[in-house]
Amino acid sequence: MADFGPEGRHPRPILNEIKWRGLDMDKCEIEVLHRGAPRNRIIIRGSDISLGRSFFTFGETMIPYHRILRVRYDGRTVFSRAEI
């Protein structure tokens, strides 16, 4: 299993690390605050996104990184906001 260093880092560098280390983005799940969805959350597979500077893109939707609540890789939480 991949080691991502100290938990609590910002989600952008974690997602970049997964991508640039050549790890399987399909094993990455991103839980995002999404108003109107059940529990105001959606889960997005890492292979379905494109990373940008301030936002990541899911389909044609640009989502700011601060909306990421949790990132899991291969079932392990590698990022989590304290208020979840």
N, C-alpha and C positions, 0 to 999 in steps of 0.2 A: 504494500500500500504506500502511496506517495506521502511524503512529509511536507507540510506547508508552513512549518515554523510556528511562531506564537499566534494563537487564536486571538481575534480581536482586531487584526489589521483591517484596513479599508478593503471592500470587496473588489475594487478595480485591480489592484496589484495581484490579488489572489487569482482572479479569473485570467489575467495576463500570464501569470506563472503557469497555470494549467495549460493554456494554449501554447506558450513558447517552449515548455518542457516536452511538448509532443504527447501529452497525456490525452486520453480519450475524452473529448468534450461531451460525448454521449453519456458518460458516467456522472456528469455534473448536473445537479438540480439546483435551480435558483428560485427561491420563494420571494415573491414581489408583492408589495402593497399595491392593490388594484381595487379602487373604490367601485362598488357595485357587484363585484364577484362574491361568491359565497365566502363568508368570514373576511371579506375585503382582501383576499389573497389569491394569487395564482402561482402555479409551479411551472417553470419554463425549463426545458432541457437545454443544456449548454450548447449542444450542436445546432440549436435553432436560433442562436444569437450571433451578432457581429459586434465586436468591441470598438468603442470610440473613446474620445477623450473625457467628455463629461456625461455621455449617455451610452447605453448599448441599444442596439436595434433588434427588435423582435418582429419579423415580418416587415411591415412599413411603419411600425410604431417605435418612436424613440423614447426610451425609459431612462430617467436619471438614476445614477448609481445609488443615491441616497434612499431610493425606494426599495432597495434590496434588504430583505429582512434576514435571510439565511442563505448560505451556500453550502451544499453537501457535495462531497466527491466520494463516489463508490460507497455510499451509505454513511459516511463519516461527516459530521458537521465541521467545516473549516472556517466558517464565518457565521456569527450570529449577533444581532443587535440585542442589547441588554433588555429592551422593553418587550421582547416577544413573550 
